[in-house]
Amino acid sequence: MITRLDDIINEVKARGKKRLVAAYANDSHTIGATSMAVDLGIIDATLVGDIETIKKVCKEEGIDVEKYTLVQESDEQKAANKAVELINSGAGDILMKGLCSTDKYMRAILNKERGLMPGGKPVLSHITVFEVPTYHKLLITSDVAIIPAPDFAQKVAITNYVINTAKILGITTPKVAIIAATEQMSVGMQACVDGALIATMANRGQIKGALIDGPLAMDVAIDKESADIKKLKGEVAGDADCLVWPNIEAGNVFYKTATKFAKAELAAVVVGAKVPCVLSSRGDSTKTKMYSIALAALSAK
């Protein structure tokens, strides 16, 4: 079982490298992260962007540009479209956002004719794996970046995504907490209703492969003492592997609080498309982006 983010890199090395395509990769963070991942032997990388700018950044950062395949496209949206086109043509297993804005990146992924969405009505979600110094294991959460206010069907899809990611990390039976403001059943709070329904679905075998409890407040989900004080029983309470947020505000605030106050490190990836898509914040470090590449490589088929 993978217990640290560095373990993901070792696991990918054991399974063999993947091919990454970066969209509008004109910035030092994207180039630095892909350079680290190439040097670690977990990916081969194609950078789509303005080649002269990429060469200039490589020179400034002391990076050998020859390690990359370069594809010229100086327009931001066209670079994102071209990166998606390369994935669809079989030239890559992972897509990565470079300097292009999130809306242009997502527009390329979601394009009905030339994007990366499979048939049917798939749900795109953003999965984050945190290594928090004050928690005893990795913590897998969703959604902090894509779905503002997930409806019930989307929460079920998100729950299945965190379960799948946990299993990719080697957790045989992940413990999933459906988060609300309280662990008490309050019918006036939609997060509580959704949490109870999802937990019931799991108990009846409609969601498989995990132990699920909800609604759970954050303290009882991750702190055994709080769960004991509140006399909350069950295998998830105080020992959650996965957290499903009620909305994007809760998830995004946790994401930034964990990284800025608790000095957590993380890996993040968008799931639900044909391939894993790295969607890092512009404020994320090179190391975070490298871990995200590793998680995407581990998730890629």
C-alpha positions in Angstrom: 0.0 0.0 0.0 1.2 3.5 -0.8 1.6 5.6 2.4 3.5 8.6 1.1 3.5 10.6 -2.0 7.1 9.6 -2.8 5.8 6.0 -2.9 3.7 6.9 -5.9 6.9 7.7 -7.9 8.4 4.4 -7.0 5.3 2.5 -8.0 5.1 4.2 -11.4 8.8 3.4 -11.9 8.0 -0.3 -11.3 5.1 -0.2 -13.8 6.9 1.7 -16.6 6.8 5.3 -17.8 3.8 7.0 -19.4 3.6 9.6 -22.1 2.6 13.2 -21.0 1.4 16.0 -23.2 1.5 19.5 -21.6 -0.8 22.2 -23.0 0.8 25.7 -23.5 3.9 24.7 -21.5 5.6 28.1 -21.6 6.1 28.5 -17.8 9.0 27.5 -15.5 6.8 25.5 -13.1 5.4 23.2 -15.8 8.8 22.8 -17.5 10.4 22.2 -14.1 7.9 19.6 -13.0 8.0 17.7 -16.3 11.8 17.9 -16.2 11.8 16.3 -12.7 9.4 13.6 -13.8 11.4 12.8 -17.0 14.6 12.6 -15.0 12.9 10.2 -12.5 12.0 8.0 -15.4 8.2 8.1 -14.9 7.2 9.9 -18.1 8.2 11.0 -21.6 7.0 14.5 -22.3 5.7 16.5 -25.2 5.4 20.2 -24.6 2.9 22.2 -26.8 3.6 25.9 -26.8 5.8 28.6 -28.2 9.1 26.7 -28.8 11.3 29.8 -28.5 9.8 30.6 -25.1 10.2 27.0 -24.0 13.8 27.0 -25.1 14.4 30.3 -23.2 12.9 29.0 -20.0 14.9 25.8 -20.3 18.1 27.8 -20.7 17.3 30.0 -17.7 16.4 26.9 -15.5 19.4 24.9 -16.7 17.2 22.2 -18.2 18.2 20.2 -21.3 15.5 21.0 -23.9 16.5 17.9 -25.8 14.7 15.7 -23.3 11.4 16.9 -24.7 9.4 16.6 -27.9 8.3 20.1 -28.8 5.2 21.1 -30.7 4.8 24.7 -31.9 1.6 26.6 -31.1 1.8 30.1 -29.7 -1.9 30.7 -29.2 -3.2 29.6 -25.8 -6.5 28.0 -26.8 -5.0 26.4 -29.9 -2.2 25.0 -27.8 -4.8 23.4 -25.5 -6.7 22.0 -28.4 -3.5 20.7 -30.0 -2.6 18.9 -26.8 -6.0 17.2 -26.7 -5.6 16.3 -30.3 -2.3 14.6 -29.6 -3.9 12.6 -26.8 -6.7 11.5 -29.1 -4.3 10.5 -31.8 -2.6 8.1 -29.3 0.5 10.2 -28.7 -0.1 10.5 -25.0 -1.5 8.9 -21.9 -1.8 12.0 -19.6 -2.8 15.6 -20.3 -1.3 18.4 -18.3 -2.3 22.1 -18.0 0.6 24.5 -18.6 0.3 28.3 -18.6 -3.1 28.3 -20.3 -6.1 29.4 -18.2 -8.3 26.8 -16.6 -11.3 27.7 -18.7 -9.4 27.3 -22.0 -7.9 24.0 -20.7 -11.4 22.7 -19.7 -12.9 24.0 -23.0 -10.5 21.8 -24.9 -11.2 18.7 -22.8 -15.0 19.2 -22.9 -15.2 20.0 -26.7 -18.0 17.7 -28.0 -16.4 16.9 -31.3 -12.7 16.9 -30.5 -12.4 16.7 -26.7 -11.6 13.9 -24.2 -15.0 13.0 -22.9 -16.2 9.4 -23.3 -19.7 8.5 -24.4 -22.7 8.8 -22.1 -22.9 11.5 -19.5 -19.6 11.3 -17.5 -18.9 13.5 -14.5 -15.6 15.3 -14.4 -14.2 15.7 -10.9 -11.0 16.8 -9.3 -9.3 14.4 -6.9 -6.6 15.5 -4.5 -4.3 13.2 -2.5 -2.9 15.0 0.6 0.1 14.1 2.7 -0.7 16.1 5.9 2.1 16.0 8.5 -0.5 15.9 11.3 -2.5 12.9 9.8 -1.4 9.3 10.0 -1.9 8.4 6.4 -2.7 9.8 3.0 -6.0 11.6 2.6 -8.0 11.5 -0.6 -10.6 14.2 -1.2 -13.0 15.6 -3.9 -14.2 18.0 -5.3 -12.2 21.2 -4.7 -12.0 22.7 -8.2 -14.6 21.7 -10.8 -18.1 21.1 -9.5 -19.4 24.1 -7.5 -22.4 22.4 -5.9 -22.6 18.7 -6.8 -26.1 17.3 -7.0 -26.8 13.8 -5.6 -25.9 11.9 -8.7 -22.6 13.8 -9.0 -21.8 13.1 -5.3 -22.3 9.4 -6.0 -19.9 9.6 -9.0 -17.4 11.6 -6.8 -17.7 8.9 -4.1 -16.9 6.2 -6.7 -13.9 8.3 -8.0 -12.3 8.6 -4.5 -12.8 4.9 -3.9 -11.1 4.1 -7.2 -8.2 6.4 -6.5 -7.8 4.8 -3.0 -7.7 1.4 -4.6 -5.1 2.6 -7.1 -3.0 3.6 -4.1 -3.4 0.1 -2.8 -6.1 0.6 -0.1 -8.1 -2.6 -0.4 -11.2 -1.3 1.5 -11.1 2.5 1.7 -13.0 4.3 4.5 -15.0 7.1 3.0 -16.6 10.0 5.0 -19.3 12.0 3.4 -18.7 15.4 5.0 -21.4 17.8 6.4 -21.4 20.4 9.1 -22.6 17.9 11.6 -22.8 14.1 12.1 -26.4 14.5 13.3 -29.1 13.8 10.8 -30.6 17.2 9.9 -33.2 17.0 7.2 -32.9 20.8 6.6 -29.3 20.4 5.6 -28.9 18.9 2.1 -25.3 17.7 2.8 -26.7 15.6 5.7 -29.5 14.1 3.6 -27.0 13.2 0.8 -24.5 11.7 3.3 -27.1 9.5 4.8 -28.4 8.3 1.4 -24.9 7.5 0.1 -24.1 5.6 3.2 -27.3 3.6 2.9 -26.5 2.9 -0.8 -23.2 1.5 0.3 -24.8 -0.7 3.0 -27.1 -2.1 0.4 -24.4 -2.8 -2.1 -25.3 -0.1 -4.6 -21.8 1.5 -4.1 -19.2 -1.2 -3.8 -15.7 -1.7 -2.5 -15.6 0.7 0.4 -16.8 1.4 3.9 -18.9 4.6 3.8 -20.4 6.7 6.6 -22.3 9.9 6.5 -23.1 12.5 7.3 -19.9 13.1 9.3 -18.5 16.4 10.5 -14.8 16.9 9.8 -13.6 16.4 13.3 -15.2 13.0 13.8 -14.1 11.9 10.3 -10.4 12.3 11.0 -10.0 12.4 14.8 -10.6 9.3 16.8 -10.8 11.2 20.1 -13.5 13.5 18.8 -15.4 10.4 17.5 -15.1 8.7 20.9 -16.2 11.8 22.9 -19.3 12.1 20.7 -19.8 8.3 21.1 -19.8 7.8 17.3 -19.3 4.2 16.4 -18.3 2.7 13.1 -15.1 1.9 11.2 -14.9 5.2 9.3 -15.1 7.6 12.2 -11.7 8.9 13.2 -9.9 7.0 10.5 -11.1 8.2 7.1 -9.1 7.5 4.0 -11.4 9.6 1.8 -13.5 12.8 2.3 -16.3 13.8 -0.1 -17.0 17.5 0.3 -20.6 18.9 0.3 -19.5 21.7 -2.1 -16.6 23.4 -3.7 -16.2 26.0 -1.0 -15.7 23.4 1.7 -13.2 21.5 -0.4 -11.3 24.5 -1.6 -10.9 26.1 1.8 -9.6 22.7 3.2 -7.2 22.5 0.2 -5.7 25.9 0.9 -5.8 25.6 4.7 -4.0 22.2 4.6 -1.3 23.5 2.4 -0.7 26.9 3.9 -1.3 26.2 7.6 -0.6 22.5 8.0 2.2 22.5 5.3 0.6 19.6 3.5 2.0 18.3 0.2 -0.4 17.0 -2.4 -1.0 15.4 -5.8 -4.1 16.3 -7.8 -5.7 15.0 -11.0 -8.9 15.5 -13.0 -10.8 12.2 -13.5 -13.7 11.2 -15.7 -12.1 12.0 -19.0 -10.5 9.5 -21.4 -7.2 10.1 -19.7 -6.1 11.6 -16.4 -5.7 15.3 -16.7 -3.3 17.3 -14.4 -5.0 20.6 -13.4 -2.7 22.3 -10.9 -3.2 25.7 -9.4 -1.0 28.5 -10.6 0.1 28.8 -7.0 1.1 25.2 -6.7 4.8 24.4 -6.4 6.9 22.6 -8.9 7.1 19.6 -6.5 3.3 19.5 -6.2 3.0 19.5 -10.0 5.5 16.7 -10.2 3.6 14.6 -7.6 0.4 15.3 -9.6 2.1 14.0 -12.8 3.1 10.9 -10.8 -0.5 10.3 -9.6 -1.8 10.8 -13.2 0.8 8.3 -14.4 -0.2 5.8 -11.8 -3.9 6.3 -12.8 -3.4 6.1 -16.5 -4.2 2.9 -18.3 
